[in-house]
Amino acid sequence: MDPKQQPCLPSSGRINCTLCHGRPIVFDETRTSRDEPNWRLTANPLAWGNDRPEVLVLGFSKGPSQAGELRHLSHNDIPFRKGRLNVGKILAHVGLLSQAPPEQLKRAVEAAVTDRTGRFGWGSLIRCTVERFDNAKNKWVGSGGMIDPFMQSRFGQNVSTTCATRFLRDLPAETKLVVLFGLGARGSYVSAARKIIATARPGAWRTVNEVAYTDGRITIVHVEHFASQGALLPNWLGQNRHERARLGLLARQAVASAVEV
């Protein structure tokens, strides 16, 4: 096959996709709720890094430090905007970045996000911004225990399946590993994402370990979310004597079995 005809991910920049909205969009303004008014999707799909990466790194959805401010930010300032140090710690822990002092780790993530020919592609499982209406606060919010309820809702299942089909079904031959930030309560996001991805990308999926699964072509590895609160991330990183450190080690093992670290 002509390399130019092989599948590739969206190039760094805005993505031309209206699938979940069903109509022409105005970037970062069009919002869709469908039949579940407590959830909405803002049309602002984006991509960063290499469009033929070895490693694709995906958050869940753009958070409140990004959504609503896209028109004021340069493109490469958007992803993981206030969490790049934690992103660096997580990727270093699983062997995808070299261990380094905090400022160097942050700079390594910043360099990787801007590198269109490097090892990494960057984005989110849901490329548009997901928000839910918080009745107690009487406003729309984009963080705070959203992943599990969104993935359980009909709206969330439809959106996530559409997004996974569009962006994960036909991956470049170069892509061997997909890193997903987030584990969910008792691994609920691991199982929910696996179901969605297997629907979008049919194949002989099998379990690698508690936080990883593979179809023999790509391996999906779930890591701690970079915006996890309290001791969750330090525990996962093994900085404390805690059971959660085991999940970090399992992620490291799965990454090592998928790519060279």
Contacts in CASP RR format, 6 or more apart in sequence:
PFRMAT RR
TARGET T0000
AUTHOR 0000-0000-0000
METHOD contacts of the structure
MODEL  1
MDPKQQPCLPSSGRINCTLCHGRPIVFDETRTSRDEPNWRLTANPLAWGN
DRPEVLVLGFSKGPSQAGELRHLSHNDIPFRKGRLNVGKILAHVGLLSQA
PPEQLKRAVEAAVTDRTGRFGWGSLIRCTVERFDNAKNKWVGSGGMIDPF
MQSRFGQNVSTTCATRFLRDLPAETKLVVLFGLGARGSYVSAARKIIATA
RPGAWRTVNEVAYTDGRITIVHVEHFASQGALLPNWLGQNRHERARLGLL
ARQAVASAVEV
6 172 0 8 1.000
6 173 0 8 1.000
7 170 0 8 1.000
7 171 0 8 1.000
7 172 0 8 1.000
7 173 0 8 1.000
8 51 0 8 1.000
8 52 0 8 1.000
8 172 0 8 1.000
9 47 0 8 1.000
9 50 0 8 1.000
9 51 0 8 1.000
9 52 0 8 1.000
9 53 0 8 1.000
9 56 0 8 1.000
9 121 0 8 1.000
9 167 0 8 1.000
9 171 0 8 1.000
9 172 0 8 1.000
9 175 0 8 1.000
10 45 0 8 1.000
10 47 0 8 1.000
10 51 0 8 1.000
10 167 0 8 1.000
11 47 0 8 1.000
11 51 0 8 1.000
11 116 0 8 1.000
12 47 0 8 1.000
12 48 0 8 1.000
12 49 0 8 1.000
12 51 0 8 1.000
12 75 0 8 1.000
12 116 0 8 1.000
13 46 0 8 1.000
13 47 0 8 1.000
13 48 0 8 1.000
13 75 0 8 1.000
14 27 0 8 1.000
14 44 0 8 1.000
14 45 0 8 1.000
14 46 0 8 1.000
15 45 0 8 1.000
15 46 0 8 1.000
15 47 0 8 1.000
15 127 0 8 1.000
17 45 0 8 1.000
17 127 0 8 1.000
17 166 0 8 1.000
18 24 0 8 1.000
18 25 0 8 1.000
18 43 0 8 1.000
19 162 0 8 1.000
19 163 0 8 1.000
19 166 0 8 1.000
20 32 0 8 1.000
20 41 0 8 1.000
20 128 0 8 1.000
20 158 0 8 1.000
20 159 0 8 1.000
20 162 0 8 1.000
20 163 0 8 1.000
21 30 0 8 1.000
21 32 0 8 1.000
21 41 0 8 1.000
21 43 0 8 1.000
22 32 0 8 1.000
23 30 0 8 1.000
25 43 0 8 1.000
26 43 0 8 1.000
27 43 0 8 1.000
27 44 0 8 1.000
27 70 0 8 1.000
28 42 0 8 1.000
28 43 0 8 1.000
28 44 0 8 1.000
28 68 0 8 1.000
28 70 0 8 1.000
28 71 0 8 1.000
29 42 0 8 1.000
29 43 0 8 1.000
30 42 0 8 1.000
30 43 0 8 1.000
31 40 0 8 1.000
31 41 0 8 1.000
31 42 0 8 1.000
31 43 0 8 1.000
32 40 0 8 1.000
32 41 0 8 1.000
32 43 0 8 1.000
33 39 0 8 1.000
33 40 0 8 1.000
33 41 0 8 1.000
33 155 0 8 1.000
34 155 0 8 1.000
34 158 0 8 1.000
35 154 0 8 1.000
35 155 0 8 1.000
36 153 0 8 1.000
36 154 0 8 1.000
36 155 0 8 1.000
37 133 0 8 1.000
38 132 0 8 1.000
38 133 0 8 1.000
39 130 0 8 1.000
39 131 0 8 1.000
39 132 0 8 1.000
39 133 0 8 1.000
39 150 0 8 1.000
39 153 0 8 1.000
39 155 0 8 1.000
39 156 0 8 1.000
40 130 0 8 1.000
40 131 0 8 1.000
40 132 0 8 1.000
40 133 0 8 1.000
40 140 0 8 1.000
41 126 0 8 1.000
41 128 0 8 1.000
41 129 0 8 1.000
41 130 0 8 1.000
41 131 0 8 1.000
41 159 0 8 1.000
42 67 0 8 1.000
42 68 0 8 1.000
42 128 0 8 1.000
42 129 0 8 1.000
42 131 0 8 1.000
43 128 0 8 1.000
44 62 0 8 1.000
44 67 0 8 1.000
44 70 0 8 1.000
44 128 0 8 1.000
44 129 0 8 1.000
45 127 0 8 1.000
45 128 0 8 1.000
46 62 0 8 1.000
46 70 0 8 1.000
46 75 0 8 1.000
46 78 0 8 1.000
46 79 0 8 1.000
46 123 0 8 1.000
46 127 0 8 1.000
47 121 0 8 1.000
47 122 0 8 1.000
47 123 0 8 1.000
47 127 0 8 1.000
48 75 0 8 1.000
48 76 0 8 1.000
48 78 0 8 1.000
48 79 0 8 1.000
48 113 0 8 1.000
48 114 0 8 1.000
48 121 0 8 1.000
48 122 0 8 1.000
48 123 0 8 1.000
49 112 0 8 1.000
49 113 0 8 1.000
49 114 0 8 1.000
49 115 0 8 1.000
49 116 0 8 1.000
49 118 0 8 1.000
49 120 0 8 1.000
49 121 0 8 1.000
49 122 0 8 1.000
50 115 0 8 1.000
50 116 0 8 1.000
50 117 0 8 1.000
50 118 0 8 1.000
50 119 0 8 1.000
50 120 0 8 1.000
50 121 0 8 1.000
51 116 0 8 1.000
51 121 0 8 1.000
51 172 0 8 1.000
52 172 0 8 1.000
52 174 0 8 1.000
52 175 0 8 1.000
53 118 0 8 1.000
53 119 0 8 1.000
53 120 0 8 1.000
53 121 0 8 1.000
53 172 0 8 1.000
53 174 0 8 1.000
53 175 0 8 1.000
54 119 0 8 1.000
54 120 0 8 1.000
54 174 0 8 1.000
54 175 0 8 1.000
54 176 0 8 1.000
54 177 0 8 1.000
54 259 0 8 1.000
55 96 0 8 1.000
55 119 0 8 1.000
55 120 0 8 1.000
55 121 0 8 1.000
55 175 0 8 1.000
55 176 0 8 1.000
55 177 0 8 1.000
55 178 0 8 1.000
55 179 0 8 1.000
55 259 0 8 1.000
56 120 0 8 1.000
56 121 0 8 1.000
56 122 0 8 1.000
56 123 0 8 1.000
56 171 0 8 1.000
56 175 0 8 1.000
56 177 0 8 1.000
56 178 0 8 1.000
56 179 0 8 1.000
57 87 0 8 1.000
57 91 0 8 1.000
57 120 0 8 1.000
57 121 0 8 1.000
57 122 0 8 1.000
57 123 0 8 1.000
57 178 0 8 1.000
57 179 0 8 1.000
57 181 0 8 1.000
58 122 0 8 1.000
58 123 0 8 1.000
58 124 0 8 1.000
58 125 0 8 1.000
58 178 0 8 1.000
58 179 0 8 1.000
58 180 0 8 1.000
58 181 0 8 1.000
59 80 0 8 1.000
59 123 0 8 1.000
59 124 0 8 1.000
59 125 0 8 1.000
59 180 0 8 1.000
59 181 0 8 1.000
59 182 0 8 1.000
59 225 0 8 1.000
60 124 0 8 1.000
60 125 0 8 1.000
60 126 0 8 1.000
60 130 0 8 1.000
60 146 0 8 1.000
60 147 0 8 1.000
60 180 0 8 1.000
60 181 0 8 1.000
60 182 0 8 1.000
60 225 0 8 1.000
61 124 0 8 1.000
61 125 0 8 1.000
61 126 0 8 1.000
61 128 0 8 1.000
61 129 0 8 1.000
61 130 0 8 1.000
61 142 0 8 1.000
61 146 0 8 1.000
62 78 0 8 1.000
62 124 0 8 1.000
62 128 0 8 1.000
62 129 0 8 1.000
63 129 0 8 1.000
63 142 0 8 1.000
63 143 0 8 1.000
64 141 0 8 1.000
64 142 0 8 1.000
64 143 0 8 1.000
65 81 0 8 1.000
65 82 0 8 1.000
66 73 0 8 1.000
66 78 0 8 1.000
66 79 0 8 1.000
66 81 0 8 1.000
66 129 0 8 1.000
67 129 0 8 1.000
67 131 0 8 1.000
67 142 0 8 1.000
68 129 0 8 1.000
70 78 0 8 1.000
73 81 0 8 1.000
76 110 0 8 1.000
76 113 0 8 1.000
76 114 0 8 1.000
79 113 0 8 1.000
79 122 0 8 1.000
79 123 0 8 1.000
80 87 0 8 1.000
80 109 0 8 1.000
80 113 0 8 1.000
80 122 0 8 1.000
80 226 0 8 1.000
83 226 0 8 1.000
83 227 0 8 1.000
84 106 0 8 1.000
84 109 0 8 1.000
84 110 0 8 1.000
85 102 0 8 1.000
85 105 0 8 1.000
85 106 0 8 1.000
85 109 0 8 1.000
86 226 0 8 1.000
86 227 0 8 1.000
86 233 0 8 1.000
87 109 0 8 1.000
87 181 0 8 1.000
87 226 0 8 1.000
88 97 0 8 1.000
88 105 0 8 1.000
88 106 0 8 1.000
88 108 0 8 1.000
88 109 0 8 1.000
89 105 0 8 1.000
89 233 0 8 1.000
89 237 0 8 1.000
90 181 0 8 1.000
90 223 0 8 1.000
90 224 0 8 1.000
90 226 0 8 1.000
90 233 0 8 1.000
90 236 0 8 1.000
90 237 0 8 1.000
91 97 0 8 1.000
91 109 0 8 1.000
91 179 0 8 1.000
92 98 0 8 1.000
92 99 0 8 1.000
92 100 0 8 1.000
92 105 0 8 1.000
93 223 0 8 1.000
93 236 0 8 1.000
93 237 0 8 1.000
93 248 0 8 1.000
93 251 0 8 1.000
93 252 0 8 1.000
94 179 0 8 1.000
94 221 0 8 1.000
94 223 0 8 1.000
94 248 0 8 1.000
94 251 0 8 1.000
94 252 0 8 1.000
94 255 0 8 1.000
94 261 0 8 1.000
95 252 0 8 1.000
95 255 0 8 1.000
95 256 0 8 1.000
95 261 0 8 1.000
96 119 0 8 1.000
96 179 0 8 1.000
96 255 0 8 1.000
96 259 0 8 1.000
96 261 0 8 1.000
97 105 0 8 1.000
97 108 0 8 1.000
97 109 0 8 1.000
97 112 0 8 1.000
98 108 0 8 1.000
100 108 0 8 1.000
112 118 0 8 1.000
112 119 0 8 1.000
112 120 0 8 1.000
112 122 0 8 1.000
113 120 0 8 1.000
113 122 0 8 1.000
125 160 0 8 1.000
125 163 0 8 1.000
125 164 0 8 1.000
125 180 0 8 1.000
125 193 0 8 1.000
126 159 0 8 1.000
126 160 0 8 1.000
126 163 0 8 1.000
127 163 0 8 1.000
127 167 0 8 1.000
128 159 0 8 1.000
128 163 0 8 1.000
129 142 0 8 1.000
130 142 0 8 1.000
130 146 0 8 1.000
130 150 0 8 1.000
130 156 0 8 1.000
130 159 0 8 1.000
131 140 0 8 1.000
131 141 0 8 1.000
131 142 0 8 1.000
132 140 0 8 1.000
132 141 0 8 1.000
132 142 0 8 1.000
132 146 0 8 1.000
132 149 0 8 1.000
132 150 0 8 1.000
133 139 0 8 1.000
133 140 0 8 1.000
133 141 0 8 1.000
134 140 0 8 1.000
134 141 0 8 1.000
143 227 0 8 1.000
147 182 0 8 1.000
147 184 0 8 1.000
147 189 0 8 1.000
148 184 0 8 1.000
148 185 0 8 1.000
148 188 0 8 1.000
148 189 0 8 1.000
148 192 0 8 1.000
150 156 0 8 1.000
150 160 0 8 1.000
151 157 0 8 1.000
151 160 0 8 1.000
151 188 0 8 1.000
151 189 0 8 1.000
151 192 0 8 1.000
151 193 0 8 1.000
151 196 0 8 1.000
152 192 0 8 1.000
157 196 0 8 1.000
160 193 0 8 1.000
160 196 0 8 1.000
161 196 0 8 1.000
161 199 0 8 1.000
161 200 0 8 1.000
164 196 0 8 1.000
164 197 0 8 1.000
164 199 0 8 1.000
164 200 0 8 1.000
164 201 0 8 1.000
165 199 0 8 1.000
165 200 0 8 1.000
165 201 0 8 1.000
168 178 0 8 1.000
168 197 0 8 1.000
168 200 0 8 1.000
168 201 0 8 1.000
169 200 0 8 1.000
169 201 0 8 1.000
171 217 0 8 1.000
171 218 0 8 1.000
175 218 0 8 1.000
176 218 0 8 1.000
176 219 0 8 1.000
176 258 0 8 1.000
176 259 0 8 1.000
177 218 0 8 1.000
177 219 0 8 1.000
177 221 0 8 1.000
177 255 0 8 1.000
177 258 0 8 1.000
177 259 0 8 1.000
178 218 0 8 1.000
178 219 0 8 1.000
178 220 0 8 1.000
178 221 0 8 1.000
179 221 0 8 1.000
179 223 0 8 1.000
179 255 0 8 1.000
180 189 0 8 1.000
180 193 0 8 1.000
180 220 0 8 1.000
180 221 0 8 1.000
180 222 0 8 1.000
180 223 0 8 1.000
181 222 0 8 1.000
181 223 0 8 1.000
181 224 0 8 1.000
181 225 0 8 1.000
181 226 0 8 1.000
182 189 0 8 1.000
182 222 0 8 1.000
182 223 0 8 1.000
182 224 0 8 1.000
182 225 0 8 1.000
182 228 0 8 1.000
183 189 0 8 1.000
183 190 0 8 1.000
183 211 0 8 1.000
183 222 0 8 1.000
183 223 0 8 1.000
183 224 0 8 1.000
183 225 0 8 1.000
183 247 0 8 1.000
184 190 0 8 1.000
187 210 0 8 1.000
187 211 0 8 1.000
187 222 0 8 1.000
189 222 0 8 1.000
190 210 0 8 1.000
190 211 0 8 1.000
190 222 0 8 1.000
193 220 0 8 1.000
193 222 0 8 1.000
194 205 0 8 1.000
194 213 0 8 1.000
194 220 0 8 1.000
197 220 0 8 1.000
198 205 0 8 1.000
198 215 0 8 1.000
201 215 0 8 1.000
203 215 0 8 1.000
204 215 0 8 1.000
204 216 0 8 1.000
205 213 0 8 1.000
205 214 0 8 1.000
205 215 0 8 1.000
206 213 0 8 1.000
206 214 0 8 1.000
206 215 0 8 1.000
206 216 0 8 1.000
207 213 0 8 1.000
208 214 0 8 1.000
208 219 0 8 1.000
208 221 0 8 1.000
208 254 0 8 1.000
208 257 0 8 1.000
209 250 0 8 1.000
209 253 0 8 1.000
209 254 0 8 1.000
210 247 0 8 1.000
210 250 0 8 1.000
211 221 0 8 1.000
211 222 0 8 1.000
211 223 0 8 1.000
211 247 0 8 1.000
211 248 0 8 1.000
211 250 0 8 1.000
211 251 0 8 1.000
211 254 0 8 1.000
212 219 0 8 1.000
212 220 0 8 1.000
212 221 0 8 1.000
212 222 0 8 1.000
212 250 0 8 1.000
212 251 0 8 1.000
212 254 0 8 1.000
213 219 0 8 1.000
213 220 0 8 1.000
214 220 0 8 1.000
214 258 0 8 1.000
218 258 0 8 1.000
219 254 0 8 1.000
219 255 0 8 1.000
219 257 0 8 1.000
219 258 0 8 1.000
221 251 0 8 1.000
221 254 0 8 1.000
221 255 0 8 1.000
221 258 0 8 1.000
222 251 0 8 1.000
223 236 0 8 1.000
223 248 0 8 1.000
223 251 0 8 1.000
224 232 0 8 1.000
224 233 0 8 1.000
224 236 0 8 1.000
224 237 0 8 1.000
224 244 0 8 1.000
224 247 0 8 1.000
224 248 0 8 1.000
225 232 0 8 1.000
225 233 0 8 1.000
226 233 0 8 1.000
228 236 0 8 1.000
231 240 0 8 1.000
231 242 0 8 1.000
232 244 0 8 1.000
234 240 0 8 1.000
235 242 0 8 1.000
235 243 0 8 1.000
235 244 0 8 1.000
235 245 0 8 1.000
236 244 0 8 1.000
236 245 0 8 1.000
236 247 0 8 1.000
236 248 0 8 1.000
237 245 0 8 1.000
237 248 0 8 1.000
238 244 0 8 1.000
238 245 0 8 1.000
238 248 0 8 1.000
255 261 0 8 1.000
END
